[in-house]
C-alpha cells in the first residue's frame, strides 16, 4: 500500500485513476479546485479518500497537499484546444505554471515518481503515422504548447534534481463521466448526447480526420504501471490503442449502437485541430508491460450504456 496525490482527481480521467488506486488498497489524496471537476465523480468513494479543495497554482496549498505522499499523478489541467485558442493566458497559468509548482514541491519531499498527463497534441499535424515518442514535436495550439512545456519541465526536474518523472501522452480518451455539457466537450460525449436528443451534431471538417480513441480503463492502467515501473526519470510514453477511426466512422458506429438515424452537419475545420492521430504503443508495452484492457468497440458500447443509465444532467 502506498500514498498517492491525484491532482484533478474529481475530473473525468482523474476520478477513474482514483478508483483504480482505491480498488487496490492505496491511500489517496485528491487535490482539485472543482472548476471543471465534479464532486459526484467521487461520491461513491468519498469516505475512502481525502479530498483537498484548492488550486495547483497556489504554492501553499500544493506544499501542504504533497507533504507526505509517495507518488504524484498529475491530471489537473485546462484540457481543450479551442479554449486555449480563446484564452491562452489561463491555459498557460494552469498547465505550465501549475505543473511547475507541483514539480517544485515534489522535489523537496520523498516522491518516488511524478506521473504527468500530457497530450498527443504535442505531435502536431505531422503526416507520419503512427506517432512515435522519438519524433520531433510540432505543437499547433497553445494547449499543445502548454502540455509539451510540462513534459520538458518533467524531464528537466529528472535531470537536474533527480526527481523520477513519467509523461504520458494521451490519445483521445473517452468513457463514463466525460462531461458532455461543456462548450469544450469532447466529440464522443457530444455525439452521444445529440443522438439521444435526436439532434444533428456538427463535425468540423469533412469527418475524415482520424483519431486513436482510447477507452479510460487503458489510461488508468498506464498510470498505475508508470508509478510501479521504478523509472529512472524523464520518460515519455504514448497512451493509446494503436489504431485509428475517422469521425464519420465513429458517428456511424454510434448510430448503430443507439438505433438512431440522424444526418450529421458539417462546418469548416477549426484552427489548431490535427488531421490524423495514431500512436505507436510499443515503448509502453516494452518498458512498462502495458496491454490494452478494453478495445474501441467494447469501450464505445460501455460508454453509451453509461450515459443512457445516468442521463446527461448528472454526467
VOBA-1610 file (N, C-alpha, C; in pm, whole numbers, padded with zeros to 5 digits, always signed):
BEGIN
Unk+00085-00120+00000Unk+00000+00000+00000Unk+00088+00124+00000Unk+00053+00221-00085Unk+00131+00344-00096Unk+00038+00464-00085Unk+00098+00582-00075Unk+00022+00705-00061Unk+00036+00788-00188Unk-00077+00828-00242Unk-00081+00899-00370Unk-00151+01034-00357Unk-00101+01132-00433Unk-00173+01256-00457Unk-00217+01255-00602Unk-00347+01270-00625Unk-00400+01279-00761Unk-00455+01419-00779Unk-00389+01499-00860Unk-00443+01632-00890Unk-00551+01618-00998Unk-00652+01703-00989Unk-00763+01689-01083Unk-00839+01560-01062Unk-00837+01510-00939Unk-00894+01378-00910Unk-01046+01373-00914Unk-01111+01489-00925Unk-01257+01491-00939Unk-01299+01501-01086Unk-01202+01506-01175Unk-01232+01515-01318Unk-01259+01380-01380Unk-01282+01380-01509Unk-01313+01258-01583Unk-01202+01154-01568Unk-01083+01186-01614Unk-00974+01089-01607Unk-00927+01069-01464Unk-00910+01179-01392Unk-00858+01171-01256Unk-00941+01084-01164Unk-01075+01094-01174Unk-01160+01015-01085Unk-01148+00866-01115Unk-01127+00830-01240Unk-01107+00689-01274Unk-00972+00639-01221Unk-00871+00724-01226Unk-00742+00688-01168Unk-00756+00666-01018Unk-00830+00755-00951Unk-00856+00740-00808Unk-00924+00606-00781Unk-01024+00573-00862Unk-01091+00443-00847Unk-00991+00328-00853Unk-00901+00333-00952Unk-00804+00226-00968Unk-00713+00212-00848Unk-00672+00324-00790Unk-00586+00321-00672Unk-00659+00269-00550Unk-00782+00317-00529Unk-00861+00274-00414Unk-00891+00124-00422Unk-00921+00077-00542Unk-00955-00065-00560Unk-00840-00157-00519Unk-00718-00110-00537Unk-00605-00196-00500Unk-00552-00165-00360Unk-00621-00076-00287Unk-00591-00056-00146Unk-00495+00055-00112Unk-00466+00144-00206Unk-00375+00254-00178Unk-00445+00368-00105Unk-00366+00449-00036Unk-00417+00571+00027Unk-00412+00684-00075Unk-00524+00756-00088Unk-00534+00855-00195Unk-00580+00989-00140Unk-00507+01093-00178Unk-00548+01230-00153Unk-00576+01295-00288Unk-00686+01365-00299Unk-00725+01433-00422Unk-00710+01584-00401Unk-00644+01650-00495Unk-00637+01796-00497Unk-00709+01845-00621Unk-00817+01921-00601Unk-00898+01969-00713Unk-00963+02100-00674Unk-00969+02195-00767Unk-01039+02321-00737Unk-01184+02318-00783Unk-01226+02207-00843Unk-01365+02184-00886Unk-01413+02287-00989Unk-01319+02347-01061Unk-01358+02439-01168Unk-01414+02362-01287Unk-01357+02246-01313Unk-01411+02156-01416Unk-01440+02018-01361Unk-01383+01984-01247Unk-01412+01856-01183Unk-01549+01856-01118Unk-01598+01737-01088Unk-01733+01721-01034Unk-01727+01630-00911Unk-01775+01681-00798Unk-01771+01602-00674Unk-01848+01471-00687Unk-01947+01467-00778Unk-02024+01345-00799Unk-01936+01231-00850Unk-01828+01266-00917Unk-01738+01163-00969Unk-01668+01085-00858Unk-01667+01143-00737Unk-01602+01078-00624Unk-01700+01036-00515Unk-01828+01059-00538Unk-01927+01036-00433Unk-01930+00891-00385Unk-01904+00797-00476Unk-01911+00655-00440Unk-01792+00609-00356Unk-01685+00692-00349Unk-01567+00653-00271Unk-01522+00767-00179Unk-01608+00865-00158Unk-01570+00985-00081Unk-01518+00950+00058Unk-01572+00846+00117Unk-01531+00809+00253Unk-01394+00739+00255Unk-01343+00705+00137Unk-01219+00629+00130Unk-01101+00712+00078Unk-01127+00839+00048Unk-01020+00926+00001Unk-01023+01058+00078Unk-00909+01125+00079Unk-00902+01259+00137Unk-00913+01359+00023Unk-01005+01452+00035Unk-01029+01550-00071Unk-00987+01688-00022Unk-00895+01749-00095Unk-00849+01884-00065Unk-00893+01975-00178Unk-00973+02076-00146Unk-01016+02171-00248Unk-00913+02283-00257Unk-00855+02300-00373Unk-00754+02403-00387Unk-00697+02409-00528Unk-00622+02513-00555Unk-00568+02545-00686Unk-00423+02500-00694Unk-00386+02429-00800Unk-00247+02384-00815Unk-00152+02501-00838Unk-00204+02618-00864Unk-00120+02737-00880Unk-00092+02807-00748Unk-00148+02756-00639Unk-00127+02811-00506Unk-00015+02732-00438Unk+00104+02790-00422Unk+00218+02716-00366Unk+00191+02661-00226Unk+00119+02735-00144Unk+00093+02690-00008Unk+00005+02567-00005Unk-00100+02567-00086Unk-00189+02452-00093Unk-00115+02330-00148Unk-00037+02351-00252Unk+00038+02240-00312Unk+00139+02182-00213Unk+00210+02268-00144Unk+00309+02221-00046Unk+00243+02135+00061Unk+00127+02179+00108Unk+00055+02103+00210Unk+00004+01970+00155Unk-00052+01973+00034Unk-00112+01853-00025Unk-00008+01746-00057Unk+00113+01789-00089Unk+00214+01695-00136Unk+00308+01650-00025Unk+00291+01705+00094Unk+00391+01694+00200Unk+00428+01551+00239Unk+00332+01460+00239Unk+00361+01326+00291Unk+00318+01215+00196Unk+00321+01243+00065Unk+00282+01140-00032Unk+00406+01079-00097Unk+00389+00957-00148Unk+00498+00888-00215Unk+00493+00905-00366Unk+00373+00920-00420Unk+00355+00931-00565Unk+00261+01046-00598Unk+00289+01114-00708Unk+00200+01219-00759Unk+00154+01179-00899Unk+00023+01177-00919Unk-00034+01155-01052Unk-00105+01285-01089Unk-00044+01360-01178Unk-00087+01497-01208Unk-00180+01501-01330Unk-00310+01508-01302Unk-00412+01510-01407Unk-00475+01648-01426Unk-00457+01737-01330Unk-00524+01867-01336Unk-00475+01948-01456Unk-00569+02006-01530Unk-00533+02085-01649Unk-00656+02157-01702Unk-00631+02258-01784Unk-00736+02312-01871Unk-00719+02241-02005Unk-00803+02143-02029Unk-00778+02049-02139Unk-00870+02076-02257Unk-00831+02171-02340Unk-00911+02199-02459Unk-00829+02283-02556Unk-00822+02238-02681Unk-00756+02317-02785Unk-00835+02446-02812Unk-00967+02440-02838Unk-01042+02564-02863Unk-01033+02663-02746Unk-01042+02614-02623Unk-01033+02704-02508Unk-00897+02774-02505Unk-00792+02698-02536Unk-00658+02757-02533Unk-00640+02864-02639Unk-00709+02848-02751Unk-00701+02949-02857Unk-00776+03075-02815Unk-00887+03058-02744Unk-00963+03172-02696Unk-00894+03241-02578Unk-00828+03162-02492Unk-00769+03215-02369Unk-00636+03147-02340Unk-00532+03182-02414Unk-00402+03116-02393Unk-00338+03148-02258Unk-00371+03263-02200Unk-00310+03301-02073Unk-00353+03207-01961Unk-00484+03178-01953Unk-00533+03086-01849Unk-00478+02945-01871Unk-00471+02902-01996Unk-00415+02771-02027Unk-00272+02761-01980Unk-00192+02864-02004Unk-00052+02863-01960Unk-00044+02863-01807Unk-00129+02942-01744Unk-00124+02953-01597Unk-00145+02816-01533Unk-00248+02746-01575Unk-00279+02617-01513Unk-00184+02507-01560Unk-00168+02495-01690Unk-00096+02380-01745Unk+00055+02391-01731Unk+00107+02512-01735Unk+00252+02530-01722Unk+00289+02569-01580Unk+00236+02683-01534Unk+00272+02730-01400Unk+00226+02632-01291Unk+00107+02575-01308Unk+00059+02479-01210Unk+00145+02355-01204Unk+00186+02306-01321Unk+00274+02188-01327Unk+00410+02217-01265Unk+00465+02332-01297Unk+00594+02371-01240Unk+00584+02383-01088Unk+00475+02437-01040Unk+00452+02450-00896Unk+00454+02313-00828Unk+00387+02216-00889Unk+00383+02080-00834Unk+00521+02014-00838Unk+00590+02027-00949Unk+00723+01968-00960Unk+00818+02028-00857Unk+00810+02157-00838Unk+00898+02223-00742Unk+00873+02173-00600Unk+00744+02151-00568Unk+00710+02098-00436Unk+00752+01952-00424Unk+00736+01875-00533Unk+00766+01732-00529Unk+00914+01705-00508Unk+00998+01793-00559Unk+01143+01767-00547Unk+01193+01784-00403Unk+01112+01850-00321Unk+01154+01875-00183Unk+01106+01768-00086Unk+01028+01673-00134Unk+00981+01563-00049Unk+01018+01430-00114Unk+00988+01321-00046Unk+01032+01190-00093Unk+00934+01129-00193Unk+00906+01201-00301Unk+00819+01149-00406Unk+00896+01047-00489Unk+00843+00927-00498Unk+00911+00820-00571Unk+00890+00829-00721Unk+00777+00887-00762Unk+00752+00905-00905Unk+00646+01013-00924Unk+00668+01098-01022Unk+00576+01205-01060Unk+00525+01171-01200Unk+00398+01136-01210Unk+00340+01097-01339Unk+00257+01214-01392Unk+00287+01255-01512Unk+00229+01376-01572Unk+00141+01341-01691Unk+00019+01393-01690Unk-00074+01371-01801Unk-00044+01470-01913Unk+00019+01420-02017Unk+00048+01503-02134Unk-00053+01474-02244Unk-00020+01510-02366Unk-00119+01503-02475Unk-00054+01470-02608Unk-00128+01395-02689Unk-00084+01363-02825Unk-00076+01488-02912Unk-00138+01597-02867Unk-00135+01722-02945Unk+00008+01774-02960Unk+00100+01724-02879Unk+00239+01766-02890Unk+00299+01735-03027Unk+00246+01632-03093Unk+00300+01592-03223Unk+00259+01687-03336Unk+00152+01761-03316Unk+00105+01850-03421Unk+00047+01774-03539Unk+00063+01830-03656Unk-00001+01774-03776Unk+00096+01701-03867Unk+00195+01638-03808Unk+00288+01558-03888Unk+00212+01447-03960Unk+00248+01423-04085Unk+00180+01321-04165Unk+00228+01180-04131Unk+00336+01169-04057Unk+00391+01037-04025Unk+00301+00966-03924Unk+00263+00843-03956Unk+00184+00759-03866Unk+00248+00620-03860Unk+00242+00555-03743Unk+00192+00608-03616Unk+00292+00703-03552Unk+00242+00781-03456Unk+00328+00874-03384Unk+00418+00795-03288Unk+00546+00825-03293Unk+00646+00759-03208Unk+00710+00865-03120Unk+00740+00828-02996Unk+00789+00924-02897Unk+00918+00995-02940Unk+00994+00935-03030Unk+01120+00996-03074Unk+01100+01101-03181Unk+00978+01117-03232Unk+00952+01219-03332Unk+00970+01359-03273Unk+01011+01453-03357Unk+01023+01592-03313Unk+00885+01652-03293Unk+00855+01704-03175Unk+00723+01763-03151Unk+00700+01884-03241Unk+00574+01911-03269Unk+00536+02026-03351Unk+00399+02077-03306Unk+00389+02128-03183Unk+00258+02169-03131Unk+00198+02284-03210Unk+00068+02274-03238Unk+00000+02376-03316Unk-00075+02477-03231Unk-00136+02433-03123Unk-00222+02519-03042Unk-00151+02558-02912Unk-00199+02665-02847Unk-00146+02698-02714Unk-00160+02583-02615Unk-00269+02508-02624Unk-00285+02391-02537Unk-00172+02292-02558Unk-00144+02261-02684Unk-00037+02165-02715Unk+00098+02215-02665Unk+00123+02345-02683Unk+00248+02403-02634Unk+00258+02389-02483Unk+00146+02413-02414Unk+00147+02406-02268Unk+00175+02265-02218Unk+00117+02165-02283Unk+00139+02027-02240Unk+00282+01982-02270Unk+00333+02022-02384Unk+00472+01988-02417Unk+00568+02057-02321Unk+00538+02180-02283Unk+00622+02250-02187Unk+00625+02176-02053Unk+00510+02124-02011Unk+00505+02044-01889Unk+00594+01922-01899Unk+00593+01856-02014Unk+00682+01741-02035Unk+00829+01781-02018Unk+00863+01895-02079Unk+01002+01939-02075Unk+01045+01975-01933Unk+00953+02033-01857Unk+00983+02058-01716Unk+01003+01927-01640Unk+00921+01827-01670Unk+00938+01697-01605Unk+01076+01640-01635Unk+01116+01644-01760Unk+01249+01594-01799Unk+01359+01672-01729Unk+01342+01804-01721Unk+01440+01889-01656Unk+01454+01856-01508Unk+01342+01838-01440Unk+01346+01808-01297Unk+01406+01670-01270Unk+01387+01578-01365Unk+01452+01447-01351Unk+01603+01460-01366Unk+01643+01538-01463Unk+01786+01553-01492Unk+01858+01636-01386Unk+01798+01746-01347Unk+01866+01840-01258Unk+01853+01802-01111Unk+01732+01756-01073Unk+01705+01730-00931Unk+01693+01582-00896Unk+01696+01497-00998Unk+01685+01354-00972Unk+01545+01309-00936Unk+01444+01389-00973Unk+01305+01353-00945Unk+01256+01255-01053Unk+01218+01134-01018Unk+01167+01040-01119Unk+01034+01091-01177Unk+01029+01107-01308Unk+00906+01152-01372Unk+00873+01064-01493Unk+00745+01055-01523Unk+00697+00987-01644Unk+00588+01075-01703Unk+00599+01106-01831Unk+00496+01182-01901Unk+00419+01088-01993Unk+00287+01091-01983Unk+00202+01004-02063Unk+00123+01088-02164Unk+00150+01066-02290Unk+00080+01140-02396Unk-00051+01069-02430Unk-00160+01123-02379Unk-00292+01063-02401Unk-00342+01090-02543Unk-00404+00988-02600Unk-00467+01000-02731Unk-00619+00985-02715Unk-00692+01094-02725Unk-00839+01095-02734Unk-00907+00997-02638Unk-00894+01027-02512Unk-00951+00942-02407Unk-01103+00961-02402Unk-01175+00851-02381Unk-01321+00860-02368Unk-01370+00756-02269Unk-01494+00774-02224Unk-01555+00679-02132Unk-01655+00745-02040Unk-01711+00672-01945Unk-01805+00726-01849Unk-01747+00845-01772Unk-01835+00938-01738Unk-01805+01060-01661Unk-01747+01172-01744Unk-01726+01152-01872Unk-01676+01261-01954Unk-01788+01362-01976Unk-01760+01488-01946Unk-01864+01592-01947Unk-01914+01619-02089Unk-02044+01596-02113Unk-02098+01624-02246Unk-02156+01764-02258Unk-02158+01839-02149Unk-02232+01965-02145Unk-02146+02090-02161Unk-02016+02075-02148Unk-01928+02190-02164Unk-01920+02233-02310Unk-01897+02362-02330Unk-01877+02410-02468Unk-01748+02354-02527Unk-01662+02298-02442Unk-01537+02238-02488Unk-01540+02086-02480Unk-01659+02029-02475Unk-01673+01884-02460Unk-01607+01810-02576Unk-01564+01686-02547Unk-01501+01602-02648Unk-01607+01544-02741Unk-01560+01490-02853Unk-01652+01453-02960Unk-01746+01338-02923Unk-01697+01237-02852Unk-01781+01120-02824Unk-01900+01155-02734Unk-01881+01221-02621Unk-02000+01259-02542Unk-02093+01354-02616Unk-02038+01442-02699Unk-02124+01532-02778Unk-02211+01451-02872Unk-02150+01358-02944Unk-02226+01276-03040Unk-02335+01196-02967Unk-02300+01136-02854Unk-02397+01054-02781Unk-02514+01139-02732Unk-02483+01256-02680Unk-02590+01344-02632Unk-02681+01389-02746Unk-02621+01430-02856Unk-02701+01475-02970Unk-02789+01363-03024Unk-02734+01243-03035Unk-02814+01132-03086Unk-02926+01095-02989Unk-02899+01104-02861Unk-03004+01078-02761Unk-03119+01177-02778Unk-03084+01302-02809Unk-03185+01407-02828Unk-03238+01410-02970Unk-03187+01319-03055Unk-03224+01311-03197Unk-03200+01443-03270Unk-03086+01503-03235Unk-03042+01627-03300Unk-02914+01600-03378Unk-02891+01679-03480Unk-02773+01660-03565Unk-02651+01726-03503Unk-02546+01650-03476Unk-02422+01711-03428Unk-02346+01774-03544Unk-02248+01856-03511Unk-02165+01921-03612Unk-02026+01860-03611Unk-01979+01821-03729Unk-01842+01778-03746Unk-01766+01891-03814Unk-01656+01932-03752Unk-01575+02039-03809Unk-01473+01978-03905Unk-01487+02012-04033Unk-01407+01949-04137Unk-01492+01847-04212Unk-01428+01760-04288Unk-01503+01664-04371Unk-01535+01534-04299Unk-01493+01519-04175Unk-01522+01398-04100Unk-01426+01284-04126Unk-01333+01304-04216Unk-01235+01200-04247Unk-01109+01212-04162Unk-01107+01312-04074Unk-00997+01317-03977Unk-01010+01197-03884Unk-00897+01142-03844Unk-00899+01016-03767Unk-00829+01034-03633Unk-00874+00953-03537Unk-00822+00961-03402Unk-00800+00820-03345Unk-00703+00811-03255Unk-00675+00687-03183Unk-00755+00693-03052Unk-00883+00662-03061Unk-00972+00671-02944Unk-00933+00567-02840Unk-00918+00612-02716Unk-00860+00529-02609Unk-00955+00525-02490Unk-01010+00407-02463Unk-01105+00393-02351Unk-01033+00416-02219Unk-01102+00475-02125Unk-01045+00521-01999Unk-00972+00411-01920Unk-01019+00288-01924Unk-00953+00181-01848Unk-00808+00164-01889Unk-00779+00185-02017Unk-00642+00173-02065Unk-00553+00283-02007Unk-00610+00401-01991Unk-00536+00514-01936Unk-00506+00491-01788Unk-00604+00440-01715Unk-00583+00410-01574Unk-00468+00310-01560Unk-00471+00205-01640Unk-00366+00103-01632Unk-00228+00164-01659Unk-00220+00252-01757Unk-00092+00314-01790Unk-00039+00397-01673Unk-00127+00469-01605Unk-00085+00549-01491Unk-00033+00462-01377Unk-00103+00354-01348Unk-00059+00266-01239Unk+00074+00198-01274Unk+00089+00157-01398Unk+00214+00096-01441Unk+00330+00195-01435Unk+00301+00320-01469Unk+00405+00423-01465Unk+00457+00442-01324Unk+00366+00439-01226Unk+00408+00452-01086Unk+00486+00330-01039Unk+00446+00214-01086Unk+00508+00089-01041Unk+00636+00055-01116Unk+00665+00129-01222Unk+00774+00093-01311Unk+00913+00126-01261Unk+00922+00201-01151Unk+01051+00239-01094Unk+01143+00301-01199Unk+01086+00394-01275Unk+01161+00459-01381Unk+01275+00543-01325Unk+01380+00557-01402Unk+01491+00643-01361Unk+01462+00789-01389Unk+01354+00816-01463Unk+01309+00954-01477Unk+01315+01009-01618Unk+01221+01100-01645Unk+01221+01173-01769Unk+01164+01100-01889Unk+01104+00986-01871Unk+01050+00908-01982Unk+00919+00968-02033Unk+00894+00951-02163Unk+00769+00995-02227Unk+00711+00877-02303Unk+00581+00852-02281Unk+00515+00738-02346Unk+00381+00778-02406Unk+00351+00722-02522Unk+00216+00731-02577Unk+00123+00639-02499Unk+00000+00686-02476Unk-00104+00602-02416Unk-00222+00600-02512Unk-00243+00486-02574Unk-00345+00475-02679Unk-00371+00327-02705Unk-00440+00300-02815Unk-00467+00162-02854Unk-00396+00123-02983Unk-00330+00219-03048Unk-00253+00189-03167Unk-00338+00170-03292Unk-00459+00224-03290Unk-00549+00214-03404Unk-00610+00352-03430Unk-00684+00369-03539Unk-00750+00497-03562Unk-00881+00478-03637Unk-00973+00570-03606Unk-01106+00568-03668Unk-01143+00711-03706Unk-01206+00727-03821Unk-01249+00860-03863Unk-01371+00903-03782Unk-01397+01032-03780Unk-01516+01082-03711Unk-01643+01034-03782Unk-01638+01021-03912Unk-01753+00968-03984Unk-01781+00824-03943Unk-01677+00745-03930Unk-01692+00606-03887Unk-01745+00601-03744Unk-01689+00684-03657Unk-01735+00691-03518Unk-01885+00721-03513Unk-01928+00818-03592Unk-02069+00858-03589Unk-02160+00744-03635Unk-02117+00674-03739Unk-02197+00561-03788Unk-02207+00451-03683Unk-02097+00424-03615Unk-02098+00321-03511Unk-02193+00359-03397Unk-02192+00486-03360Unk-02280+00531-03253Unk-02427+00525-03296Unk-02455+00559-03419Unk-02593+00549-03469Unk-02642+00404-03461Unk-02555+00313-03498Unk-02591+00171-03494Unk-02613+00125-03350Unk-02521+00160-03261Unk-02532+00120-03121Unk-02659+00173-03056Unk-02696+00298-03092Unk-02807+00365-03026Unk-02939+00351-03102Unk-02931+00293-03222Unk-03053+00275-03301Unk-03117+00404-03344Unk-03035+00504-03375Unk-03083+00636-03414Unk-03021+00674-03548Unk-03103+00734-03636Unk-03054+00775-03767Unk-03079+00925-03783Unk-02973+01003-03760Unk-02981+01148-03774Unk-02863+01193-03859Unk-02891+01270-03964Unk-02785+01314-04055Unk-02698+01419-03987Unk-02567+01401-03998Unk-02473+01492-03935Unk-02459+01621-04016Unk-02420+01730-03950Unk-02391+01856-04017Unk-02240+01875-04022Unk-02193+01945-04124Unk-02050+01972-04138Unk-02026+02122-04137Unk-01911+02160-04081Unk-01871+02301-04077Unk-01722+02309-04106Unk-01672+02429-04122Unk-01530+02449-04153Unk-01442+02391-04042Unk-01329+02338-04082Unk-01234+02284-03985Unk-01188+02394-03890Unk-01158+02356-03766Unk-01118+02454-03665Unk-00966+02471-03662Unk-00919+02592-03635Unk-00773+02611-03625Unk-00717+02533-03507Unk-00600+02476-03526Unk-00534+02402-03419Unk-00565+02254-03418Unk-00667+02211-03492Unk-00701+02069-03497Unk-00607+01996-03593Unk-00567+01875-03556Unk-00481+01795-03643Unk-00570+01704-03729Unk-00515+01661-03842Unk-00595+01579-03935Unk-00600+01433-03892Unk-00486+01375-03862Unk-00482+01233-03827Unk-00397+01211-03702Unk-00439+01119-03620Unk-00366+01089-03497Unk-00374+00939-03470Unk-00258+00878-03456Unk-00248+00736-03424Unk-00115+00711-03355Unk-00117+00630-03252Unk+00004+00613-03171Unk+00069+00478-03192Unk+00200+00478-03179Unk+00272+00354-03152Unk+00277+00339-03001Unk+00240+00221-02950Unk+00247+00197-02806Unk+00352+00090-02774Unk+00445+00073-02866Unk+00550-00028-02847Unk+00636+00001-02724Unk+00672+00127-02704Unk+00759+00162-02592Unk+00689+00136-02459Unk+00562+00170-02450Unk+00486+00149-02327Unk+00474-00001-02297Unk+00454-00078-02401Unk+00447-00224-02383Unk+00581-00281-02339Unk+00688-00238-02404Unk+00820-00293-02376Unk+00870-00254-02237Unk+00858-00127-02203Unk+00917-00077-02079Unk+00832-00103-01956Unk+00699-00092-01971Unk+00612-00099-01854Unk+00516-00216-01855Unk+00520-00299-01961Unk+00431-00415-01965Unk+00286-00381-01991Unk+00263-00270-02061Unk+00126-00226-02090Unk+00056-00321-02187Unk-00072-00341-02165Unk-00155-00408-02263Unk-00291-00339-02266Unk-00363-00357-02375Unk-00493-00294-02392Unk-00598-00375-02317Unk-00663-00313-02222Unk-00762-00384-02142Unk-00903-00371-02199Unk-00925-00271-02285Unk-01058-00252-02343Unk-01045-00191-02482Unk-01094-00261-02584Unk-01080-00210-02720Unk-01186-00104-02749Unk-01173-00042-02864Unk-01259+00072-02901Unk-01406+00034-02906Unk-01437-00076-02971Unk-01578-00116-02989Unk-01647-00142-02856Unk-01583-00220-02769Unk-01644-00250-02640Unk-01648-00126-02551Unk-01544-00045-02560Unk-01542+00078-02482Unk-01654+00173-02523Unk-01679+00181-02653Unk-01787+00266-02703Unk-01922+00216-02653Unk-01940+00085-02655Unk-02065+00025-02607Unk-02087+00057-02459Unk-01984+00042-02378Unk-01996+00068-02235Unk-02022+00216-02207Unk-01962+00301-02288Unk-01982+00444-02269Unk-02125+00483-02300Unk-02180+00434-02409Unk-02319+00460-02445Unk-02412+00412-02334Unk-02388+00291-02286Unk-02473+00234-02180Unk-02469+00319-02054Unk-02351+00374-02022Unk-02341+00457-01902Unk-02423+00585-01915Unk-02409+00653-02028Unk-02487+00776-02048Unk-02637+00748-02051Unk-02674+00635-02110Unk-02816+00600-02113Unk-02869+00571-01973Unk-02782+00524-01885Unk-02822+00492-01749Unk-02833+00616-01661Unk-02732+00705-01669Unk-02727+00820-01578Unk-02789+00946-01635Unk-02808+00952-01766Unk-02859+01074-01828Unk-02749+01176-01844Unk-02786+01294-01891Unk-02685+01397-01922Unk-02682+01509-01823Unk-02787+01528-01746Unk-02789+01635-01647Unk-02688+01608-01537Unk-02665+01478-01507Unk-02575+01441-01398Unk-02439+01392-01447Unk-02418+01393-01579Unk-02295+01338-01636Unk-02177+01433-01611
//
